Amino acid sequence: MRFYEVGGPEVMRLEDVEVGEPGPGEARVRHVAVGLNFADTYFRTGLYPAQLPAGIGVEAAGVVEAVGPGVTQVAPGDRVAYTGSPLGAYSTARVMPAAFLVKLPEAIAFETAAAMMMRGLTSAYLMRRIWPLKAGDPILLHAAAGGVGLIVTQWAKLLGLTVIGTVGSEAKAEVARAHGCDHVILYGREDVAKRVRELTGGVGVPVAYDSVGKDTYLGSMGALMRRGLLVNFGTASGPIPAFDLLQLALHGSLYVTRPALADYIADPTERGQLAAELFDHVASGRIRIEINQHYRLEDAVRAHRELEGRRTTGSSIFVI
Ligand SMILES: NC(=O)c1ccc[n+]([C@@H]2O[C@H](COP(=O)([O-])OP(=O)(O)OC[C@H]3O[C@@H](n4cnc5c(N)ncnc54)[C@H](OP(=O)(O)O)[C@@H]3O)[C@@H](O)[C@H]2O)c1
């Protein structure tokens, strides 16, 4: 799947191309399942830069078919998964840098891996690296019934946190509760900052995890306790407009970070640690990866429309 210009879902085209042989440091991977992420829509619309024409997709799982000179990390026949650049995961097979591949434990199915490399590793750094949260702390988590939302919720409960989650509908509220969300706020109808203050005895939360952006960041700032942290890790409703940093002082000397997964897995040791922790939680059943939408690659246009139209819950994958 490729796109030649940025725009709506219809700019994506399925094409037949020669995959070719891996060069030095590369491996050819035959995909079994491919992840569909909100980030794919950012590349497609031009919010994130891509050199055109571009492939699309940042996450998949499959089997190594061939390796190029100098590759020692993986060998033909290995079950592997990956997340990150270069774009091009929406494909049946591809050649890519072997260093990005992670060997998949037998206990983790290809579909599960394709649904969680991006969302699960993101949840891992959000829970384990961003801020030293302790059992009993409340957190605010937007889009709690989404792909990242359901994984973060389950991880937060393992850490003993109280999860205040926002969702767009009653049906999604049920999904969030079923995965451990303690308090659900319908953000289209309720004042998020006011509800969070009520639920926290007027104090607010130490950390607000906000992947919705434009429509929610003010409510997130209003829900934070003094010197709390706004983690804006996505902009599903649109980018946050520029604002005066004085606002941070007026809301209680707040901190803000706009993190990207790439910076938390750039170091191979740290990536290995986060992946091991994630795989362990998933293999043991402590965290369930909910794949609620399955598509074929040729359905990518519809898949993007459903994701952007807020018609999905949990994770979405393409089955090859
Ligand atoms: N920075 C990072 O490292 C990183 C890595 C991975 C993902 N992310 C971000 O994490 C977020 C979740 O990713 P995901 O793939 O798991 O997607 P997702 O949460 O399954 O889907 C996005 C959800 O956002 C909510 N939303 C609120 N306003 C929206 C709007 N105007 N348009 C579309 N959706 C809206 C919807 O839930 P409701 O209907 O309940 O409102 C929707 O289901 C995304 O923002 C993504 O960019 C960031």
The ligand as an SDF file (V2000), in Angstrom:
LIG
                    3D

 48 52  0  0  0  0  0  0  0  0999 V2000
    3.5120    9.3800   20.9070 N   0  0  0  0  0  0  0  0  0  0  0  0
    3.5810    8.0640   20.8390 C   0  0  0  0  0  0  0  0  0  0  0  0
    4.6250    7.4740   21.1670 O   0  0  0  0  0  0  0  0  0  0  0  0
    2.3880    7.3030   20.3700 C   0  0  0  0  0  0  0  0  0  0  0  0
    2.5160    5.9430   20.0140 C   0  0  0  0  0  0  0  0  0  0  0  0
    1.3480    5.2460   19.6550 C   0  0  0  0  0  0  0  0  0  0  0  0
    0.1300    5.8960   19.6410 C   0  0  0  0  0  0  0  0  0  0  0  0
    0.0690    7.2310   19.9480 N   0  0  0  0  0  0  0  0  0  0  0  0
   -1.2000    7.9550   19.9640 C   0  0  0  0  0  0  0  0  0  0  0  0
   -2.0740    7.2800   20.8310 O   0  0  0  0  0  0  0  0  0  0  0  0
   -3.4160    7.5050   20.4100 C   0  0  0  0  0  0  0  0  0  0  0  0
   -4.1390    6.1940   20.3510 C   0  0  0  0  0  0  0  0  0  0  0  0
   -3.6740    5.4350   19.2430 O   0  0  0  0  0  0  0  0  0  0  0  0
   -4.4870    4.1540   18.7680 P   0  0  0  0  0  0  0  0  0  0  0  0
   -3.8430    3.7180   17.4880 O   0  0  0  0  0  0  0  0  0  0  0  0
   -4.6010    3.2210   19.9030 O   0  0  0  0  0  0  0  0  0  0  0  0
   -5.9100    4.7820   18.3950 O   0  0  0  0  0  0  0  0  0  0  0  0
   -7.3040    4.6470   19.1900 P   0  0  0  0  0  0  0  0  0  0  0  0
   -7.1450    5.1730   20.5720 O   0  0  0  0  0  0  0  0  0  0  0  0
   -7.7800    3.2620   19.0450 O   0  0  0  0  0  0  0  0  0  0  0  0
   -8.2190    5.6140   18.3450 O   0  0  0  0  0  0  0  0  0  0  0  0
   -8.2670    6.9840   18.6180 C   0  0  0  0  0  0  0  0  0  0  0  0
   -9.4260    7.3310   19.5580 C   0  0  0  0  0  0  0  0  0  0  0  0
   -9.3310    8.7200   19.8610 O   0  0  0  0  0  0  0  0  0  0  0  0
  -10.5980    9.1730   20.2290 C   0  0  0  0  0  0  0  0  0  0  0  0
  -10.9190   10.4680   19.6060 N   0  0  0  0  0  0  0  0  0  0  0  0
  -11.3000   11.5750   20.2710 C   0  0  0  0  0  0  0  0  0  0  0  0
  -11.5530   12.5790   19.4320 N   0  0  0  0  0  0  0  0  0  0  0  0
  -11.3460   12.0950   18.1840 C   0  0  0  0  0  0  0  0  0  0  0  0
  -11.4640   12.6680   16.8950 C   0  0  0  0  0  0  0  0  0  0  0  0
  -11.8630   13.9370   16.7120 N   0  0  0  0  0  0  0  0  0  0  0  0
  -11.1920   11.9000   15.8270 N   0  0  0  0  0  0  0  0  0  0  0  0
  -10.7670   10.6310   15.9820 C   0  0  0  0  0  0  0  0  0  0  0  0
  -10.6390   10.0300   17.2020 N   0  0  0  0  0  0  0  0  0  0  0  0
  -10.9250   10.7630   18.2960 C   0  0  0  0  0  0  0  0  0  0  0  0
  -11.6190    8.1090   19.7740 C   0  0  0  0  0  0  0  0  0  0  0  0
  -12.1400    7.4600   20.9550 O   0  0  0  0  0  0  0  0  0  0  0  0
  -13.5490    7.9940   21.5760 P   0  0  0  0  0  0  0  0  0  0  0  0
  -14.5920    7.7080   20.5340 O   0  0  0  0  0  0  0  0  0  0  0  0
  -13.7030    7.2110   22.8180 O   0  0  0  0  0  0  0  0  0  0  0  0
  -13.3670    9.4580   21.8170 O   0  0  0  0  0  0  0  0  0  0  0  0
  -10.7980    7.1580   18.9310 C   0  0  0  0  0  0  0  0  0  0  0  0
  -11.2900    5.8380   18.9790 O   0  0  0  0  0  0  0  0  0  0  0  0
   -3.3410    8.2550   19.0710 C   0  0  0  0  0  0  0  0  0  0  0  0
   -3.5150    9.6440   19.2960 O   0  0  0  0  0  0  0  0  0  0  0  0
   -1.9230    7.9680   18.6200 C   0  0  0  0  0  0  0  0  0  0  0  0
   -1.4190    8.9580   17.7660 O   0  0  0  0  0  0  0  0  0  0  0  0
    1.1790    7.9190   20.3080 C   0  0  0  0  0  0  0  0  0  0  0  0
  1  2  1  0
  2  3  2  0
  2  4  1  0
  4  5  1  0
  4 48  2  0
  5  6  2  0
  6  7  1  0
  7  8  2  0
  8  9  1  0
  8 48  1  0
  9 10  1  0
  9 46  1  0
 10 11  1  0
 11 12  1  0
 11 44  1  0
 12 13  1  0
 13 14  1  0
 14 15  2  0
 14 16  1  0
 14 17  1  0
 17 18  1  0
 18 19  2  0
 18 20  1  0
 18 21  1  0
 21 22  1  0
 22 23  1  0
 23 24  1  0
 23 42  1  0
 24 25  1  0
 25 26  1  0
 25 36  1  0
 26 27  1  0
 26 35  1  0
 27 28  2  0
 28 29  1  0
 29 30  1  0
 29 35  2  0
 30 31  1  0
 30 32  2  0
 32 33  1  0
 33 34  2  0
 34 35  1  0
 36 37  1  0
 36 42  1  0
 37 38  1  0
 38 39  2  0
 38 40  1  0
 38 41  1  0
 42 43  1  0
 44 45  1  0
 44 46  1  0
 46 47  1  0
M  CHG  2   8   1  16  -1
M  END
$$$$
